[in-house]
Amino acid sequence: MVVGVLALQGSFNEHIAALKRLGVKGVQIRKPEQLQDVSSLIIPGGESTTMAKLAEYHNLFPALREFVKMGKPVWGTCAGLIFLANKATGQKTGGQELIGGLDCTVHRNFFGSQIQSFETELPIPEIAAKEGGPPSCRAVFIRAPAIIEVGLDVEVLADVPVSSVETVNSSPIPNEEESIKSVRKVIVAVKQGNMLATAFHPELTADTRWHSYFLKMVPEIEDGTSDIISTSSMDQSFTNRSMIDLPIFQ
Ligand SMILES: NC(=O)CC[C@H](N)C(=O)O
């Protein structure tokens, strides 16, 4: 089995390396016709405006939309998530072209700018149930988006708490304002049919469970015809939470 990785910009090499650790070949996709040779596709993180411009230049949008419509498994990480969303907010003036298909609204830079990038221990009950390993994964958020609305068919796989401070005027004393700190959850990983999307970067850690989970969405794998190495037989080095060099996306 061969997995396509959109290789216009961003962390495509890191995805190919993660696939290799699972014994699966990832091939770079830069032209529409190359999509015919793969049964699934990963759209990496990077910078979604730049990626959209390059995809437009290479006339990739019609073929990418067709690929999604045909029901072939597609996984978008970070900028890739933005690409797959039906709607994005926080875009540059004039917006940017999206592939669409994923019934959600994404906020492009929900967590702020590059310096607000962070890592966190993210609970992943569904992935851990299917793939084994610890109940959480180390999640790397780089100028990350978040999913602020989802449709009914979208399954939420992970969310993170975010706190906000609101000033309200509930006091009986005039002009006496009260600050209320509220904590809500924001969605950072979803699945809808053939589409998987994560706001963070599993390809930048040694934990291959997200890749393994995605590969199981590819029918060849379910048929048992693939020679993919199972996670359980692998070196469980992800428990060390070792990080691969963090790229700075421009
Ligand atoms: N790490 C990332 O992929 C960042 C995505 C970025 N927020 C964008 O708009 O493209």
The ligand as an SDF file (V2000), in Angstrom:
LIG
                    3D

 10  9  0  0  0  0  0  0  0  0999 V2000
    1.0970   24.3960   12.0110 N   0  0  0  0  0  0  0  0  0  0  0  0
    0.2410   24.7660   11.1050 C   0  0  0  0  0  0  0  0  0  0  0  0
   -0.0560   24.0300   10.1500 O   0  0  0  0  0  0  0  0  0  0  0  0
   -0.2870   26.1570   11.2340 C   0  0  0  0  0  0  0  0  0  0  0  0
   -1.4620   26.4640   10.3620 C   0  0  0  0  0  0  0  0  0  0  0  0
   -1.7180   27.9500   10.3410 C   0  0  0  0  0  0  0  0  0  0  0  0
   -2.5150   28.3700   11.4630 N   0  0  0  0  0  0  0  0  0  0  0  0
   -2.3860   28.3180    9.0230 C   0  0  0  0  0  0  0  0  0  0  0  0
   -3.1980   29.1010    8.9350 O   0  0  0  0  0  0  0  0  0  0  0  0
   -2.0540   27.8180    8.0310 O   0  0  0  0  0  0  0  0  0  0  0  0
  1  2  1  0
  2  3  2  0
  2  4  1  0
  4  5  1  0
  5  6  1  0
  6  7  1  0
  6  8  1  0
  8  9  2  0
  8 10  1  0
M  END
$$$$
